[in-house]
Amino acid sequence: MSDKLIFVYNADGGIINMVKDLIHKNVSPETYPCSLCAVTFDNFGMKREWKHFVSQLGREVEFLHRDELEKKYAIKDVPLPAAFIHCMDEEPELWLDSEKMDSCKSLGDLKNLVTSNLN
């Protein structure tokens, strides 16, 4: 089995948080703290283009909110959004830090970042 990619949003999970984030993203996008959410989601959910892209990576992909990352992997105090690589029997390792993720201003930028860092 190959490494698993874990993308972590700079947002907490749950329906109330999702509604608050949706409002924030639409009312004041320039202050919205999660660039990963901003480029991969629209008002109707995860963008089809992103779903298709990650399904073609040939790896298991997991999406977590910041509160879920700490609960599942005991990882905290890492600036988010970020992505990790998780090899079997090892702790997840930071793969794409928040600076790299925040540099992505479009879905195309994010796809290029992921692709170039997988090779």
C-alpha positions as CSV (number, residue, x, y, z in Angstrom):
1,M,0.0,0.0,0.0
2,S,1.3,3.4,-0.9
3,D,1.5,6.5,1.4
4,K,-1.7,8.2,2.4
5,L,-2.1,11.9,1.8
6,I,-3.8,13.9,4.6
7,F,-5.1,17.3,3.7
8,V,-6.0,19.4,6.8
9,Y,-8.3,22.4,6.7
10,N,-7.7,25.4,8.9
11,A,-11.3,25.1,10.2
12,D,-13.1,22.9,12.7
13,G,-15.6,20.2,11.8
14,G,-19.3,20.1,12.4
15,I,-22.3,21.6,10.8
16,I,-22.4,24.9,12.8
17,N,-18.7,25.5,11.9
18,M,-19.4,24.7,8.3
19,V,-22.2,27.2,8.1
20,K,-20.1,29.9,9.8
21,D,-17.2,29.2,7.4
22,L,-19.5,29.4,4.4
23,I,-20.8,32.8,5.5
24,H,-17.3,34.1,6.3
25,K,-16.0,32.9,2.9
26,N,-18.7,34.7,1.0
27,V,-19.0,37.9,3.1
28,S,-15.3,38.5,3.7
29,P,-13.1,36.1,1.5
30,E,-10.0,38.2,2.0
31,T,-10.0,37.4,5.7
32,Y,-11.0,33.7,5.4
33,P,-8.2,31.7,7.1
34,C,-8.4,28.5,5.1
35,S,-6.9,28.8,1.6
36,L,-7.4,25.0,1.1
37,C,-11.2,25.4,1.7
38,A,-11.3,28.5,-0.4
39,V,-9.9,26.9,-3.5
40,T,-11.4,23.4,-3.2
41,F,-15.0,24.2,-2.1
42,D,-17.8,26.3,-3.5
43,N,-21.2,27.0,-2.0
44,F,-22.3,23.5,-2.9
45,G,-19.5,21.4,-1.5
46,M,-16.2,20.1,-2.7
47,K,-15.5,21.0,-6.3
48,R,-15.9,18.2,-8.8
49,E,-12.6,19.0,-10.5
50,W,-10.7,18.6,-7.1
51,K,-12.6,15.4,-6.3
52,H,-11.6,14.0,-9.7
53,F,-8.0,15.2,-9.3
54,V,-7.4,13.5,-5.9
55,S,-9.1,10.3,-7.1
56,Q,-6.5,10.1,-9.9
57,L,-3.5,10.4,-7.6
58,G,-3.2,6.7,-7.0
59,R,-3.0,7.1,-3.3
60,E,-5.5,7.1,-0.4
61,V,-6.5,10.6,0.4
62,E,-8.0,11.8,3.7
63,F,-9.5,15.2,4.5
64,L,-9.6,16.4,8.1
65,H,-10.5,19.5,10.0
66,R,-8.0,20.9,12.5
67,D,-9.9,19.4,15.5
68,E,-10.0,16.0,13.8
69,L,-6.2,16.0,13.1
70,E,-5.5,16.4,16.8
71,K,-8.0,13.7,17.8
72,K,-6.9,11.2,15.2
73,Y,-3.1,11.7,15.0
74,A,-2.3,13.8,18.2
75,I,-0.8,16.5,15.9
76,K,-1.2,20.1,17.1
77,D,0.6,23.4,16.9
78,V,1.1,23.0,13.1
79,P,0.1,26.0,11.1
80,L,-2.8,25.1,8.8
81,P,-3.9,24.4,6.2
82,A,-1.3,21.8,5.5
83,A,-0.9,18.3,4.0
84,F,0.8,15.3,5.5
85,I,2.1,12.0,4.2
86,H,1.3,9.1,6.3
87,C,3.3,5.9,5.8
88,M,2.1,2.7,7.3
89,D,3.4,2.2,10.9
90,E,4.8,5.7,11.1
91,E,3.6,9.1,12.3
92,P,2.2,11.4,9.6
93,E,4.9,13.7,8.3
94,L,4.4,17.3,7.2
95,W,4.5,17.4,3.4
96,L,3.0,20.7,2.3
97,D,3.2,23.5,4.9
98,S,0.7,26.3,5.3
99,E,3.0,28.8,3.5
100,K,2.9,26.6,0.4
101,M,-0.8,26.0,0.7
102,D,-1.5,29.7,1.2
103,S,0.5,30.5,-1.9
104,C,-2.2,28.7,-4.0
105,K,-4.7,31.3,-5.2
106,S,-6.6,28.9,-7.5
107,L,-7.4,25.2,-7.8
108,G,-4.9,25.0,-10.7
109,D,-2.2,26.4,-8.4
110,L,-3.0,23.7,-5.8
111,K,-3.1,20.9,-8.3
112,N,0.3,22.0,-9.7
113,L,1.7,22.1,-6.1
114,V,0.5,18.6,-5.3
115,T,1.7,17.2,-8.6
116,S,5.1,18.8,-8.4
117,N,5.7,17.6,-4.9
118,L,4.6,14.0,-5.5
119,N,7.3,13.6,-8.2
